[in-house]
Amino acid sequence: MLWQPPKNNQSVYNLSDTLEIAKEQFSALDVKQQCQKSGALYSPEIVTLNYLNEIYRISLSSIDVAFVDSNQPVPLREKILILHYFIQAKGIPLTGKQITFRDLPGGLIYYPTFIKRTIKPLSDFFGQSPALLVRAGKLLEARHGEVGDTSLIIDAFARVPIVIILWRGDDELTAEVNLLFDASVIDYLTSEDVIIVCESITWKLINYAKKV
């Protein structure tokens, strides 16, 4: 059985309403320009972009999000994230300055939720096994970082790298996990979006780890 996020209060979105708003915003865009800003690929009928090592297409006629290589339906939450990223992308280059979730707009308010949905599950599952985190990260094409006992750099979207840092726990010290973002993340995702992206990464890593 796959690990799943807690079922109570799973989303900071009202999914249906948020999806409809995102579609309205998408319909008003200069799509070619947003492709340049977001790193997506444009064609006359669809836009394609990567999200967590999967390729998605956005139909320009229906503004629906689908997998390129699968007929499986895309969950509403992922559709919203992909549309939000595309809509909000400003094309700002990476700054090289790393920030924590608490540095994001409203980050202090949302931080308890962020801990519950990302940091605690990652720490609980991988805290005694940094090597397992590395193996699971390979399935997301994560790159190695140089901080902590181990760290991964995961490209959630083309312009949104996320760093996961793990300090291993032992009999005397509890494991610690932190997530870092380039300061430009605010030019691509809202703080609420960042929570959902990081939660998705968390459970993908845990599920992958159960298979490797």
N, C-alpha and C positions, 0 to 999 in steps of 0.2 A: 504493500500500500504506500502510495506517495505521501510524503509530508505535505501538509497544506497550511496556509496562513490561518489564524484564528477566524472562525466563522462569524463571531460577533463583531459588528462594526468593521467589516472587511475593507471598506473603501471610504476615502475622504470625499468621494464624489457621490452625487445623485446621478447614477450612470446614464439613464435614458435621457434626462434633460441635458446633461453635460454633453452627450454625444450630439444631440440636435444643435446645440449652440455651436459646437466645433464645426459641424457641417456648414452652418450658415456663415461662419467666419471664413472657412475654406473657400466657399463659393465667391467671396468678395476679393480673393487674392489675385495678384499677378503670379500665376503658378510657375512660370519660367524663372522669374526672379527668385521666388522662394526655393526653387530647386538649387540655385546657385548658393543661396545663403545656408541651406540645410545640408548640402552634400548629396541630395537626392538626384536621381536621373529622370529626365523628362522625355516623354514621347507624346504624340498627339492625343492618345486616349488614356494613358496611365502615367503615374509617377511611381517609381520604385525606390525603396530605401531600406537600409539595414537597421534592425533593432535586435540587440542581444543575439547576434550571430544567426538571425533568420532574415530572409528577404521578403518584404511585403510590397504589395502594389496597392495604390489608391486609384480607383476608377474616377476619372474626371467627370463622367456623366452622372454616376450615382453617388459619388463621394463615399464609396464603401471601401473598407480595408480588407484585404484578403492575403493569404499566403501565396507566394509565387509557385512554390514547389509542393503544395499540398491542397487537398480539397477540404481539409478540416476547417471548421468555422473559427474565426478569430474572436476571442472573448471581448466583450464590450470594453472592458478596462484597457486592454491593449490597443483597441481601435482609438480610444480617446487619447491615450499617451502618444501614439504615432501622429495623430492629427494635431495634437497640441504642439509637439516638437516641430512639425513642419510649419504650422501657422506662426509660432512664436520666434522661429529662428531669425536672428539678426545678422548672421554671417560674421560675427566678431571672432577674430583669431584667438587661440588659446593664449592666456596671459602668462602662464608659467607660475602663477601664484596660487597656492593651494589653500582652500578654506574648508572648515567643517560645516556640518549641517546647521549648527547654531549660528553661523555667520550669515545664513540666508535670510531673506525677508520673512519675518514671522518664525524664524527657526527656533527661537527660545520657546515659543508657545507650542509648536509642534514637536519639540524634542522628546518629550515622554512617549509620544506615539512612535517616533522614529526608533527609539531604543527598543520598544516592545516588538516592533515588526522587523527589525533588521539586526541591530547590534546584539541583543540577547539571544536570538536563535543562532546566529553565527557563532557566538562565543560558546554557547551550550554544546553545539554539535561539533565544532572544529577545535575547541580550545585545547584539547589534549593531543591534537593530530594536525599540525600545520601541513604535513606532507599530503594528507588527504584533501585539504583545501586546494593545494597546488594541482593535484590530479583532477579534481572536479573542475577547476578553473580552465583546464585545457579544453574542455568541451564548450566553453564560451570563448575560446581563443584568447584567453587572458595572457598578458605579458607579465614577466616577473618585475617586481619592484625591489627596492633596496632598503626598506625600512622594517623594523620589527623583526620577529623571528621568521616571518614570511610576509610577503605582500604581493597583491595582484593588481594589475591595471586592466580594467575591463572597459571596452568601448561600448557603452550602452547604445549610443547613436554615433553617427560620424563625427559630431562636434562635442560629444559629452563623454569624456573618459572619467571613470570612477576608480579610485584607489581603495582597496580593502587591506588594512594592516592588522595583523594578528600577533599578539604577544602570548606565547604559550603559557598555560597554567600548570601548576604542579601541586604538591601536597601542602605547600605553604601559601602560594599565591594563586588567586583566581585568574583565569585567562582574560585578556583585554582585547577588544576589537574596536577599531575606528575606521570611519570612511571619510575620504577626502575628495574634494571636487575642485576643478579649476574654477577660478573666480568668474570666468565667463559663463558658467552654467546658468546664471540668472538671465542671460540673453537667449536662452533656449527652452528652459523649463521653469514652471512655478515651483515653489517649495512643496506644494501638495503633489505635483507631478514627481518630484524627486523622491518623495516617500514611496510612491507606488513603484517607480523604477527600481529603487534599492530593495524593496520588498520582493519584487519579481526576481532580482538577481539572487537574493538570499535563498529563496525556495528552489530556484533552479540549481544552485550549487548543492544544496542539501539533497535534492532528489538525484542529481548526477552522482554525488558521493556514495549514495546507497547502491549504485550500480557498478562502480569501479572497484 
